[in-house]
């Protein structure tokens, strides 16, 4: 619902704020006062292009802001578009002379396409504007279905159709796999054989790397161990020789002081340990042997492991997981013939089911089309279009999520004229009344909260105008209606009445709006009935009109 409209430097409107309420709001005023500029401003909030000519004379920019209540469907689109919303939705359009015009939602710049998409969920502009939902044939099927009790059948159909589409996609994937079946099987078998042939063992690579380091250090290890042996035992003045001298001296010393026996024993243990080290290092040195073949074998094995890792995983665990997955894939491919057979049987079954359901939907729609046509023509007659002819045409198409029907509304507004698509009607007044007919019938389920009528009273008056007013009042029970009108017969049904006035101050002309109370409403109705000269009789007449409007 539109709550507030703010306008700056827009045509005759220098700085204007209008608060809108629920129900039926009529906007009246003398010709040229700027009534249609209010609708023009709302149209810009719906994505219509702003022209430089709309910028007030002497100003460099024009700006229009609208504050809306946010509906769940709009909220979802806003969230998906990355726009933050707390409670209200604030739409702003700004144009500067000879510059690019911008659109903002909650102070975030947005594209006109997104703005138009959101506006179609919030506002239905009826009259000379382009975003009238009724004019688009793509909406006609849902409008017809809304008039028909098809919810259960459509839900069941959509469920089956969804399964049908999923099965078709699965079948296509399987058939594509089968077309590549032999080649794929050979490739998977090659991969399995290549991995299993390598026969990777846990920690094998780490052990091989250590072995490689040992083999490559053979010469250095041999030299170092030889030097250790020499210094320990074989050289003149070796460690063992010197320790033996020290031991003899300790033995003599202990003869004089028994307190040194424990220390002497520790020395003997140390000599024994060094002797053990000598024997072990001698054994180690004797086993050091250079082998080019061993080095080559280790390097080849490491190269094989690296190649497998590059192709199938960085770790043994990753390679084993990959091996399990391709083995499973091979099993699935080799058993897909049976799966394809089962899916084809199910596709045939469900195709038969949705074909029957689509036929039933089509049958129900054709019956509903007859009833809807009758109801629409009855209302059009009430609205002064007695000679109009209306038709709902259903044509067959390939089955999709909506069934097998394309639907489009056709109308002829004058005797002798051929029926034409609704979108080709030229008269804004006729479009408004046709739209009002639909809104009257479908007001309970129509999801667009705000409807703007700009030309609903074109070419009518008297009893028909009263009928239009009553229908507007009826639709306003479920929607916010904003209606520009020149007729008192419509105005009296308003819940809210806004008067647009043109004022001249010095060399400037302004549009001003006034929200009318009951007494002011009576004066405005009197003006609409009798022109500028308002007599007592005109006021009485206005009071009668208002009394009639109160009995909606």
N, C-alpha and C positions, 0 to 999 in steps of 0.2 A: 504494500500500500504506500502511495505517495503521501508523505507527512508534511513536507515543507518544500516550497519552491523559492529560490532566491535568484534575482536577476540584477545584473549591473550593466549599464550602458548598452542595453539590448533594444534596438529600435527606439520607441518612445519611452521605454522603461529605463530610467536612470539608476534607481536603487530601490528595488521592490522585493518585498517578502510576503508570500502567501502561505498561510497555514491551511492544510486540507484535512477534512475529517472523513469518517466512514459514511456510508450511505450515498445518497444522490446529491451532488453539488452542481448547481446551475450557475453559469457565468453569463451575465447579461450586461447590456450597455448599448449606447448609441453606436451607429455605424461609424467606423474609424477611430473608436476609442482605444482599440488595442486588444480586443478579446482574442482574436485569432493569434496574436503575438504570444499570448500565454501558451496556447497549444503548440505554437512554433518552438517556444522555449522548451516545452516538455519533449517535443520531437528531437531536439538536439541532444537531450539526455538519453534518448533511445538510439543515438548513433547517426541521425541525419546530419548532413554536411552543413556547417555554418559558413555563410557567405559574408564577405566584407561589408556588403550593403546592410547587414543587420547591426553593424557597429554604430552606435549613436553618433550623430554629427558632432564633430569637435572632440571626440574621444579616440584613443589609440587602441582600445581593446574592448571586448565584450565578454561577459562571463555568466554562465548559468550553472546553478548548483541545485541538486535535488537530494532530499533525505528520504530514504525508504526503509520500511520494515523489511527484514530479510526473511525470505522463505527458505525451507530446507533444501529444495533443489538448487536454488541460487547459491546458498551457503556452500554446498558441496562443490559447485563449479569454482567458486572463489577460492576455496581451500586448495583445490587441484591446480589453480593458477598461481598459488603462492601469495594470495592477498589475505591479510589479516582482517578479521571482522569481530568486533565485540558484540554490539547489539544492532545499531543502525548501519545502513549502507549509504555512504555519501558519494554521489556521482557529481563530477564537476567537468564542465567543458569551458575552454578558454580559447579565444581567437584574437590575434593581434594583426593589424593591417599588414598585408603583404608578407605574412609569416605563416609558418606551419601551425595548424591548430592542434591542440592537445586535449586528451581525455584522461581523467583521473578517477580512480575508485579508491576511496579512503586514502587520498593523497599519494597513491602509487600510480604512476603513469601506465596506461594500458592502451592496447590497440583498439581501433574502432570496431574491428571484427568481434573482439571479445565483448565490447560494450553492447553491440547489437545482439549478440547471442544471449547475454544476460537480460537485456531489455525485453526480449521476446518472452521471457519468463515472468516479467513484472508488469508490462504495460501493453495494452492493445489499443493502438491509435486508429480510430475509425473516421474516415473522411477522405481527405486528399493525401494522406500519408501512406508510406509504402509497407509499414510493418504490420498490416492487418492480417492476423492469423488466418482469417476466413478466406483470403484471396489465394492462399497457397494450396495447390492441389494435394501436396504431401500431407496436409492436415485433414483432408476430407474423410479419409478412411477412419481415422480415430474419432472424428466428430460423429460419423454414422454409427460406429461401434458404441459410442457413448450413449446414443439414443436407444440402443438395443441391449438386452440383458444377456451379454455374451461372456461375462467375466469367467465363469467356470469352464466353459468350452474353450475359451482362448487360453486360459491357464494350462489346461490339459494339453491343448495343441502345442503351446510354446514349450512345455516340458518334453513332449515327444519330438518336436522339431529340433530342440537343443541336443537331444540324444542322437537323433539322425545325423546332424552336422558333425558331432564328435566321432561317430562311427565312420562317417565318410572320410574324415581327415585321417583317422587311424588306418582305414583301408588303403587310402592313397599312400600313406607312409609305408605300409607293409608291401604294397605292390611295387613301389619304387625300390624298396630294399630287395625284393625278389628279382627285379630286373637286373640288379647288380649282384645277385646272389652268388653265382659261381666265383666271380672275381673276388667278392668280399670273403667268401669262405676260404679261398686259397690264401688270401692275404692274412686272415686271422690265424690260420694254421701255420703259416710261415712265421708269424710273430711268436706264437706259442712255442714252436720248435726251437726258434732262435734263443728264447729266454731259457727254456728248460735245458737246452744243450750246454749252456754255460755253467749250469749247476752251481749257482752262487751259494756260498756257505756263510753263516753268521761270523762276523769279525774277520772274514778272510782277507779283505782288502787291507785292514790295519796290520795284520800279520805279514802280509806280503811286502808292505812298505818298510817294515822293520827289517825283514830279511834282505831286501834290496840295499838298505843302508849298511848292513853288516857285510854283504858281499862286496860292495863298492869300497869298503874301508879295510879290506884284507891286508894290504901292504902296510898301512899305518898301524894296524893292530899288531901285526907280527913284529914290527920294529919296536914298538913300545913295550910289548911283553918281553922281548929279548933284553931290552935295557933293564927292565925290572929284575929279571932273573940274574943278570950279571951283577947288578948292585947288591942284590940280596945275598948271593952265595958264591959266585964264580970269580969275581974280581979280587985282586990283592987288596986287603983292607976292606973286604965286604962287610956288610952289616952283621951277618952271622959270625964271621971271624972276630970282629970287634966285641960283639956281645959275649962270645965264649971267653975272651980275656976278662971282660967285666965280671963274668960269672965266677971265674976262678978267684978273682980278687975278693968277691963277696963271700965266697966259701971260707977264705982265710979270715976275713973280718968277723964272720959269725962265730969263729972259734973263740974270739975274745969277748964277743957280746951277743948272747943268745937272743936279745931283744930284736935283733935284725933278721931273725930267721923268717918271719912272715914276709918281710920285704924281699928276701932272697927267693922265697917260693914264688912270689909274684913275678920276679924277673925270670925265673925258670919257665913259668907259664907263658910269658911273652915270647921267650926264645922258641918255645914249642909252637906257638901260634904263627910266628914268622916262618918257622920251618914248614908248617902246613901250607901257608900261603905260597911258599916257594914251590912245593910239590904241585899244588893246584894250578899255579900260573904256568909251570913247566908243561903240565898236561894240556892246559888251554893252548899254549903256544905250539905244541906239537900237532894239534888238530887244526890249526889255521891253515887253510888250503884255498888257493885261488882257483875258481872254476868259471870259465866264460860261459859254459853251457848252463850252469845254474842261474847266472845273471840273465842270460837271454831268456830262459824259461820264465823267470819272475817278471821281467819286463813285458813279455808277450801276454802273460796272464793279466797283469795290471792294465795293459792296453785293451784287452778284451772286456774287462770289467768296465772301464771308462766308456767304451763304445756303447755297451748295454745301458749304462746310466744316462748317457746323453739321449738315447732313444726312448727309454721307458721309465725313468725315475731317478731322482738324485740319491735315494737310499734303497737299501735292500727291501725295506718295508713297502715303499712306494712301488717298486718293481713287482713285488708279490701281489699287491693290490691290483695293479694293472693286469697282471697275468690272470687273476681270478675274474676280473671284469670281462676280458676278451674271451675267456672260456665260456662264461655265461652268455655272452653275445653270440658266440658260435652255436651254443645249444638252442638259443631262441630262433636264430635264423634257420636252423635245420628243422625246427618244429613249426615254422610260420605257415606252412601250407595248410595245416589243420586250423590254425587261427583265422586265416583268410577265409576258409570255407565257412567257419562259424559266423564270422562277421557278415559275410555276404547273405547268409540266411537271415540274420537279425535285421540287416538293412532292408531286405525285401519285405520282411514282416512290418517293420515300422514305417516303411514307405507306403505300404498299403493302408496303414492306420492313419497317417497324417493326410493322405489323399482323401480318405473318407471324411476326416474331420474338417479339411479345407472345403470340401463340398458342402458339409453341413454349415460351416461358417458362411459360405457364399449364399446358401439358401436362406439362412436367417437374415443376412444383410439385404437380400433382395426384397424380402418381406418388409423389413424395417424401412427400406428406401421408399416403398409405397406409402407407408404410414407417415414417415417424416415429410415426404412431399406434400401430403394432404395437410399436415399440421402447419407447415411453413406457408403454404398458399392461404390458409385460413388467416394466419396472422398478417400476412402481406395485404390481404383484403382489408383487414382492420386498419392497416397503416396507409390506406389509400392507393394500393397497387393492385386494383381489382383485375386488371387486364394482364397481369404478369403470369408467366408460365415458368414452372420450375421443374427440374429433372435431375435425378441422381443416376449417373451412368456408371455401371460396373463393367469392367472389361477383364478378361482372363489374362493372366501372366504366369510365368514359371513360379512354382511354389517357393515362398520365402517365409520369414518369421511372422508375417501377417496373414499368410494364407495364399490364395490364388487370385485375389482381386485387386485391381487398381480402381480407385473411386475418384470421380471428379463431379463437381456440381456445375450444372448448366442453367442458364436463365434467359428468358426473353421478357423485357419489361414493357414492350408495346405490341399490340396486335399486329400480326403479319410479319414480325421479325423472327428470324430463325434463332433457335437456342444457341447461346454462345457460352464459353467457359466464364465462370464468375469473375475471373481476374480481368476480363476484357470489358467489363461494364465501365462506362466513362463517368457517370454521374456519382458524385460523392454522396448526395442525398439518398440515392437508391442503394448504394453500398451500405450506408449507415442503417437504413431500415431493414435491409436483408440481414445484416449482422445482428441487429437488435432482435430480429425474429429468432435467430439461432441462439443468441444469448438467453432469450426468454425460455426456450425449450431446454437448454442445456446448462442453465445457471447453477444447478446443484453440483455438477461435476466439472465445469470449466475451471481450469487451474489458474488462469491469469487473474491476479487480484484487482488490477486497476484498468478500467476501460474509459477511454476518452472519445466522446462523440462531438465532432465539430460541425457536421452538416446534416444532422438527423432531421431538422425541420425544413429543409429546402423543399419548396414547392408544395407545402401542406398548410393546413389551418383548420380551425373549427373542431369538429368532432374527431377528425383523424389526429390532429395535434394532441387532443386529450387522450386518445388511445395510446399515442407514443409516450406521453407522460406517464400513464399508468404502467406501461410495460417497462419503462426506465426505472420506475419506483420498485417494480417487482424484482428486476434484475439486481437492483442496488441492495436487496436484502442479503445477497450472497457476495456482492462485489462492491468495490468503491467505484462509483460512476461520476465522471466529470463531464458536463455537457455544456457546450456553447449553444445558446438559443436566443431567438428573437421573439419567441411566442410565450404569452402569459399562460396559455393552456398547458404548456410543459413546465414552466417555472413554478407553478403552484404546488407541484408534487415534490419539490426539493426539500431535503433535510437541511441543506445549507445553501445560502444564496449569496453569491459574490457579485458586486456591482463594479464594473470597470468604467472609469471616468477619464476624460481627457481634460487637462488643465493647462492654461497658458500663463506663464509668469515671465513678464518682460518679453524677451525674444526667444524664450525656450518653451517647448511643449512637452508635457509630462503625461504619462499614464499613471493613474492612481487606482487602487482597489480598495473597496470597502466591504467588510463582512456585515451583512444586513441583519438587524434584529426584526422582530415581528412587525413593528410599525413601519420600519423602513422598507420591509418586503412589500407591504401594502402600497406604499407610495410608488415603488418601482413597478409593481403590477399595474397600477393605475396609469403610470407613464406609458407602459407598453400597450395598454388598451386605448388610451386617449391622446397620446402624443404629449407635447410640452404643456398644454393647457389642461390642468387637472381640476375637475369640478367635483362637487359633492357627490353627484351622481356617479361619476367615474370611480370615486373612492368606494361607494357602495357596491358597484359592480366588481371592483377588485376584491372587496371583502367576501363576496359570494364565490368568486373564483378560489380564493384561499380556503374557504370553507369546504369547497368541493375537493381540494387537494388533500385536506386533512382526513378525508374518508377514502383512503387508498384501497 
